[in-house]
Amino acid sequence: MIIPGPFLYALPVIAIVAYFLGCFNGAVIVSKYILRDDIRTHGSGNAGLTNFYRTFGGPLTIVVILCDVLKAVLAIWFAVLAARYMRVDEANVIVLAKYWGALFCLLGHMFPCMFHFKGGKGILSGGIAAFMIDWRIALVVWGGFLLLAVLTKYVSLGSVWAGGSFPFISWYCYPYLAVVVLAFIIGALVLWQHRANIQRLLAGTENKFSLHKKKQE
């Protein structure tokens, strides 16, 4: 893949916009500013959808979902528009723009500067990014995630599949060095964010997911 010169000028702009979009963490915003009870002080301490649902449950979970979905959509949409604004229309470069936007959106979600760099694990936003990149990638990532999560009740096991499979299906669909490198970075970030879950899965101490919120003692 040959990256056009004009596209290089769009990369820092895409990175900045996608990162700050990613920083709008739905779980933190809803819990801290609406419920007045920071999600990061509960459960696993993670500012993600699963921990939010386990801790608070209720209809506000939908707000968290919408926030994480919308920011991923906007980040990748902006990346594509920025590439096309620079008069770059090659399909492979547009795909590269999507991966670039996805990476920085996830970095913002995982390490939000406005929330002391303590965010979520990036599964929902990353999953939406997979949909926007290519339906084949989404099929592998989401299909494995849902199958493992439903059969084992371990959301984290499905998440590990998502992070681990993402770079390889990306490699299969788009065998270009720049895309593959970005895909492996994204996958590695997701797995790194789940390192504690992986340790608990191996030790047999990981919590199983339930649709019923645990009652507070």
C-alpha positions as CSV (number, residue, x, y, z in Angstrom):
1,M,0.0,0.0,0.0
2,I,1.3,3.4,-1.0
3,I,0.1,6.1,1.4
4,P,-0.6,9.4,-0.5
5,G,1.3,12.4,0.8
6,P,-1.8,14.5,1.5
7,F,-3.2,11.8,3.7
8,L,-0.3,12.2,6.1
9,Y,-1.5,15.7,6.9
10,A,-4.8,14.3,8.0
11,L,-3.4,11.7,10.4
12,P,-2.7,14.0,13.4
13,V,-6.1,15.7,13.0
14,I,-7.8,12.3,12.9
15,A,-5.8,11.2,16.0
16,I,-6.7,14.2,18.1
17,V,-10.4,14.2,17.2
18,A,-10.8,10.4,17.6
19,Y,-8.9,10.5,20.9
20,F,-11.1,13.2,22.5
21,L,-14.2,11.5,21.2
22,G,-13.1,8.3,22.9
23,C,-12.5,10.2,26.1
24,F,-16.3,10.7,26.5
25,N,-16.7,7.6,28.7
26,G,-20.4,6.8,29.1
27,A,-19.9,4.8,32.3
28,V,-17.9,7.5,34.0
29,I,-20.1,10.4,32.9
30,V,-23.4,8.7,33.9
31,S,-22.1,7.4,37.2
32,K,-20.1,10.4,38.3
33,Y,-22.3,13.3,37.1
34,I,-25.8,11.8,37.1
35,L,-25.7,9.1,39.8
36,R,-23.0,10.9,41.8
37,D,-21.3,7.6,42.4
38,D,-18.2,7.0,40.3
39,I,-18.2,3.6,38.8
40,R,-14.5,3.3,39.2
41,T,-15.0,2.9,43.0
42,H,-17.1,-0.2,42.5
43,G,-16.6,-3.8,41.5
44,S,-13.6,-4.3,39.3
45,G,-12.9,-0.6,39.2
46,N,-13.2,-0.6,35.5
47,A,-15.2,2.2,33.7
48,G,-16.9,-0.1,31.3
49,L,-20.3,-1.3,30.4
50,T,-20.2,-4.7,32.2
51,N,-19.0,-3.2,35.5
52,F,-21.6,-0.4,35.2
53,Y,-24.4,-2.9,34.6
54,R,-23.3,-5.1,37.4
55,T,-23.1,-2.2,39.8
56,F,-26.1,0.0,38.9
57,G,-28.2,-1.8,36.3
58,G,-31.3,0.1,35.2
59,P,-32.2,2.1,32.1
60,L,-29.2,4.3,32.4
61,T,-27.2,1.4,31.1
62,I,-28.7,2.3,27.7
63,V,-27.2,5.7,27.9
64,V,-23.8,4.2,28.5
65,I,-24.2,1.9,25.5
66,L,-25.3,4.8,23.3
67,C,-22.4,6.9,24.3
68,D,-19.8,4.2,23.6
69,V,-21.5,3.4,20.3
70,L,-21.8,7.0,19.1
71,K,-18.3,8.0,19.8
72,A,-16.9,5.1,17.8
73,V,-19.2,5.9,14.9
74,L,-18.3,9.5,15.0
75,A,-14.5,8.8,15.3
76,I,-14.4,6.5,12.2
77,W,-16.9,8.7,10.3
78,F,-14.6,11.7,10.9
79,A,-11.5,9.7,9.8
80,V,-13.1,8.8,6.5
81,L,-14.3,12.4,5.9
82,A,-10.8,13.7,6.7
83,A,-9.2,11.4,4.3
84,R,-11.7,12.3,1.5
85,Y,-11.3,16.0,2.3
86,M,-7.6,15.5,1.5
87,R,-8.8,14.1,-1.9
88,V,-7.8,10.6,-0.9
89,D,-10.4,8.1,-2.3
90,E,-8.4,4.9,-2.7
91,A,-10.3,2.2,-0.9
92,N,-7.3,0.8,0.9
93,V,-6.3,4.2,2.3
94,I,-9.9,4.8,3.5
95,V,-9.6,1.5,5.4
96,L,-6.3,2.6,6.9
97,A,-8.1,5.8,8.0
98,K,-10.7,3.7,9.7
99,Y,-8.1,1.7,11.6
100,W,-6.3,4.9,12.6
101,G,-9.5,6.5,13.9
102,A,-10.4,3.3,15.7
103,L,-7.0,3.1,17.4
104,F,-7.2,6.6,18.8
105,C,-10.8,6.4,19.8
106,L,-9.9,3.3,21.9
107,L,-6.9,5.0,23.4
108,G,-9.3,7.8,24.5
109,H,-11.7,5.3,25.9
110,M,-9.1,3.3,27.7
111,F,-6.9,6.3,28.9
112,P,-9.1,9.4,29.0
113,C,-7.1,12.5,29.9
114,M,-10.1,14.2,31.5
115,F,-10.7,11.2,33.9
116,H,-7.1,10.7,35.1
117,F,-6.4,8.2,32.3
118,K,-8.6,5.6,33.9
119,G,-11.2,4.4,31.5
120,G,-12.8,1.2,30.1
121,K,-11.5,-1.8,28.2
122,G,-12.8,-0.9,24.8
123,I,-14.9,-3.9,23.9
124,L,-18.2,-2.1,22.9
125,S,-16.5,0.8,21.1
126,G,-14.0,-1.6,19.5
127,G,-16.9,-3.9,18.4
128,I,-18.6,-0.9,16.7
129,A,-15.4,0.0,15.1
130,A,-15.1,-3.5,13.7
131,F,-18.6,-3.1,12.1
132,M,-17.6,0.2,10.5
133,I,-14.4,-1.2,9.1
134,D,-15.7,-4.4,7.5
135,W,-18.7,-6.7,8.1
136,R,-16.4,-9.8,7.7
137,I,-14.2,-8.6,10.6
138,A,-17.3,-7.8,12.7
139,L,-18.7,-11.3,12.0
140,V,-15.6,-13.0,13.3
141,V,-15.1,-10.7,16.3
142,W,-18.7,-10.4,17.4
143,G,-19.6,-14.0,16.5
144,G,-16.9,-15.5,18.7
145,F,-17.6,-13.0,21.4
146,L,-21.3,-13.8,21.6
147,L,-20.8,-17.5,21.3
148,L,-18.2,-17.7,24.1
149,A,-20.1,-15.2,26.3
150,V,-23.4,-17.1,26.0
151,L,-22.0,-20.6,26.4
152,T,-19.6,-19.9,29.2
153,K,-21.2,-16.8,30.9
154,Y,-17.7,-15.2,30.9
155,V,-17.9,-11.9,29.1
156,S,-14.2,-11.5,29.6
157,L,-13.5,-14.8,27.6
158,G,-15.5,-13.4,24.7
159,S,-13.6,-10.1,25.0
160,V,-10.3,-12.0,24.9
161,W,-11.4,-13.7,21.7
162,A,-12.4,-10.3,20.2
163,G,-9.0,-8.8,21.0
164,G,-7.1,-11.8,19.9
165,S,-9.0,-12.5,16.7
166,F,-9.2,-8.9,15.5
167,P,-5.6,-8.6,14.1
168,F,-5.7,-11.9,12.4
169,I,-9.0,-11.4,10.6
170,S,-7.8,-7.9,9.7
171,W,-4.7,-9.4,8.2
172,Y,-6.8,-11.9,6.2
173,C,-9.1,-9.1,4.8
174,Y,-6.4,-6.4,4.4
175,P,-2.9,-7.8,4.0
176,Y,-1.2,-4.4,4.1
177,L,1.6,-3.7,6.5
178,A,0.2,-0.4,7.9
179,V,-3.2,-1.9,8.5
180,V,-1.9,-5.1,10.0
181,V,0.4,-3.1,12.4
182,L,-2.5,-1.0,13.5
183,A,-4.8,-4.0,13.9
184,F,-2.2,-5.8,16.1
185,I,-1.8,-2.7,18.3
186,I,-5.5,-2.5,18.8
187,G,-5.8,-6.2,19.6
188,A,-2.8,-5.9,22.0
189,L,-4.4,-3.0,23.8
190,V,-7.7,-4.9,24.3
191,L,-5.8,-7.9,25.6
192,W,-3.7,-5.7,27.9
193,Q,-6.8,-4.1,29.4
194,H,-8.1,-7.6,30.1
195,R,-4.9,-9.0,31.7
196,A,-6.4,-9.3,35.1
197,N,-9.4,-11.1,33.6
198,I,-7.1,-13.5,31.8
199,Q,-5.3,-14.3,35.1
200,R,-8.7,-14.9,36.8
201,L,-9.9,-17.1,34.0
202,L,-6.7,-19.2,34.2
203,A,-7.2,-19.4,38.0
204,G,-10.9,-20.2,37.7
205,T,-11.9,-17.2,39.8
206,E,-13.4,-15.0,37.1
207,N,-17.0,-13.8,37.8
208,K,-19.7,-15.0,35.4
209,F,-22.1,-12.5,33.9
210,S,-25.8,-12.5,34.9
211,L,-28.6,-10.4,33.5
212,H,-29.7,-9.8,37.1
213,K,-27.9,-7.0,38.9
214,K,-26.4,-8.2,42.1
215,K,-28.1,-6.8,45.2
216,Q,-26.1,-4.6,47.4
217,E,-25.4,-6.1,50.9
